[in-house]
């Protein structure tokens, strides 16, 4: 296992930022400012990225024969913030707001356009196909980064997420526009995972990094800034509002995740284009300020 501490009071351009550096990145991922502290820097597996040699080693799981799939291996593990049973990952920590996370149906008036947007919300049950697909995709990425277990290994039972963290709400929103008659016949329908008002994950890839951070105990740096690499925690400077920040771009996050999962650069590029949504209008539509 790597040493759990790294002594550093500097950071080279292009390196993964360590816990001693508090920063906000520019809109293209460039660091805008950095506050350095000469301090002991804890290592965390949730921050592991391609080429990184400073993060903690992957968790070492206990291998056994699968109880559910013939001629395959499954894994168990117990940790303070998560546990694994037969390759099913259970996250036992959560940063979600207690209760009341399910958004309410609402009608939004588009000022100046004499039009309205109506949103209908449905909480998706445990057996829902979309929920199960999220469990599969998030589990695959967690296993690759946190356990170094790659999905292309056919000897192992595939890793899946067993449930979402406590108080997170998985829902589907169907949206119709009064100025788009075709939307009444076929409303736009998308699934989301909501943790708090300002943190609504729209794809499994968006949630994966945040899930890993929860598993590692929600680490933060010396200033109290989250060390999570998800787009909502690792924010960028808003070019239109000096001093303000926005969720970071998802595409490079998704690409890194699939490279770590053993996919080629070309495959990771395709996944990052398909799974990434860069315009974060949802956060503003569901904000409590409306």
N, C-alpha and C positions, 0 to 999 in steps of 0.2 A: 504493500500500500504506500502511496506517496506520502511524504511528510505532510501533516495537516497545516503547516504554516510556511509562508514564503516571506522573507524579509526583503522589502523593496521600498525605496522612496522616489522612484522614477518610473516613467512609463514610456516606451518607445512608440513612435507613430506606427500604426498598423498592427500593433499587438492587441490582443484581447484586453480590455480594461480590467484592472484588478480591483479588489475591494477597497484599496486605499485611494481610489480616484473617483470623485463625484463629478459628473459631467452631464451635459445635455448635448446631443448630437445635432448637426445641421440636417437639412432636409434630404441630403444624399448620404447620410450616415457619417459625415465628418464631425469630429468633436469641435464644439464651439468654445467651450471653456473647460478648464480642469483645475480642481482643487486637490492638491496632493498632501498627504499626511505621511510622515515617517513613522510607520507603525507596523505591527505584525498583521499580515494579511491572511485570513483563513481561506482555504481552498474549498470549492464546492463543485460537485459533479454536475449540477444543473447548469453551470456556465461552460461546460465542455463544448468546444467548437472544432471544426476541421483544422488540423495542424497545431492545436493547442497541446502544450506539454506541461502546463502548470496546474491544471485542474486535478481534483482528487481522482483516484482510481475508481473504476466502476464497482458497484456493489457485487459481492461474490455470493451468488445464490446456491441453494442446495438442490442438486439434481436428483431426480428419481423417475421411475417409470410412470408414464401417464395413466391415470385411472380411467380416462375417457377415450383415448385414442390409442389403438394398438400399434406397437412398434415405434412409439414416440416417447420422448422425454419431456417431463414437466418440471417446474421449479417452485420452491418455497423460499420465503424469507420473512424475517420480523425486524422492523425498525421502529423508532419512536413515532414517525409520522406516516408510515405506510406499511403494508404487509402484502405478501404474495402467497397465493395458494393455488397450486396446480396451474401456474402461469397466468392466473387472474390477479390483476393489480388492484389493490384497494387503497385509496388515499385517505388517511385518517385525520388530516389537517384541512382547514378551510379558512379563507379570509373573506368569505361572503357575508354580507349583511344578514343578521338573523331575521328570518321571516320577511314577508312582504316583497320578495324579489320578483314575483310574477307581474309583468307589466299589464296594465288594464287596456281594454279596447278604447280607442279614441278616434275622434275626427279632428283633423288639422285643416285649418283654412289657409290656403295659399294666397297671401296678401297681394292685391293688385291683379290677380289672374281670375278672380271670380270662380274658383275651383276649390274642391276639398279632397283630402286623402283620408279614407276610412281604413282603419286597421283592426282586424279581428284576431284575437290571440287564443291559441289552444295549447294547453300544457300536454306534452307528449308523454305517454305512459312508458313503463319499463320495457314492454315487449315491442315498442315501436321500431320499425325497420331502420329509420334514420338514426335513432338513438344507438342502436346496435352497431351501425356503421361507424359512428363516432367512437364508440368504445373500441372497435377494432383498430381504427387508424391511430387514435391516441396511444393505445397500448403498444402498437408496433413501434412508434417513435420513442416512447418512454424506454422500452426494452433496449433499443439501439443505443441511446445516449447514456442512460443510467446503469444499464447492466452489460453493455457490449454484446447483446444478443441480437443477431441480425435476422430479418424476416426471410431471407433466402436460404436459411438453414432448415432443410426439410426434415431433419431428425428431431426437431423440437416442436412441441405443441405451440401454436401461435399465441403470443401474449395479447391479452385484451384488458381493457379497463373494466373493473367490476361494477362501478357506480361512479356518479359524479360526486364531488365533495359536498358535505353537508350544507344545506341552504342555497346551493346553486340550483337554478331553475332552467330546465330545458323546454323550450316552447317553439311553436310554429306561428308565424305571423302571415296572414293573408291580407294583402293590401290592394285596394281599388282606388282609382282616380276618377273623379267626376268629369274631368276633361278628356278622359280616355275611355270611351264606351266599351272597347274590347276588353278592358280589365274587369268589367262586371261579369262577363262570361267566363273568363279565366283569370282570376286574381293572381298577382304575383305572390308566391308562397315560399318562405325561407325559414330554416330552423336556426335557432340561436341558443347559446348558453349564457345565462346572465348571472354574474357574481355580485356586482354592485351597479349603481346607476351609470357610472362612467366606464364600466368594464363588461362589455357584451361581446362574447366571442362568436364569430360567424362561421368559422370552419374549425375542424379538429386540429388543423395545423396551427391556428392562432392560439388555441388553448394548450397545446402540448408543452411549450416552454413554461407556461405558468404552472401547469401540473407538476413539472419537475422541480420547480422552485418550492412548491408546497411540500413535496416529498423530502426535500433537503432541509426543512425547518424554517422556511421563509427568511433566509439570511439577508442582512443589510450591511452597509458599510459603516464607517466610523461616524458619519453624519446622520445615519438613520435612513439613508436612501436605499431603496430595494435593490437587490442584486439580481432580480429576475430579468431574463432576456426577452420576455414577451413584448409585443408591440405597445401594450398599454403601460407597462412599467418602464421600459427602456425607450423613453420618449425623445422626440426631436424638436428643434426650435421651429416655431411657427413663423414663416417668412412674412406673413401679413400682419402679425401682431407681435412686435418686439417685446421680449420678456415673457412671452407665452410659449407653451409647448403643445405638440400634437402627438398622437400615437405614431410610432415609427413605421417605416415601410415593411410590409409582411414578406415580400418576395425573397429578399436575402435570408430571412429567418427560415423560411420553408426550404430554400435550396440547401442551406447548411444541414438541416435536419435529415434530408434525404441522402445527402452525401455521407453523413454519419451512419445512416441505415444501410450502407453498402451499395447504393445505386451509383451509376456512372454520372459524370458531369452532365452529359446530354439528357439522361433520364431526370436528374434533379432539376434541370432547367425547365423541362416540360411540366413536372409536378408543381414547380414554383409558379409558373404562369397559370396553370389550371386552378390552383388552390388559393391564390392570393387575391385579396380585394383591397385596393389601395385607397379608395375614397371612403372615408369613415362617416358617411352621413347618418348612419343609424344612431350614433352616440348623441347627435343633436336632436334627432327626431324623438328619442325616448328620454331626453333629459328632464329632470324635475323642474327646470326653470320655465318650461313652456306652460 
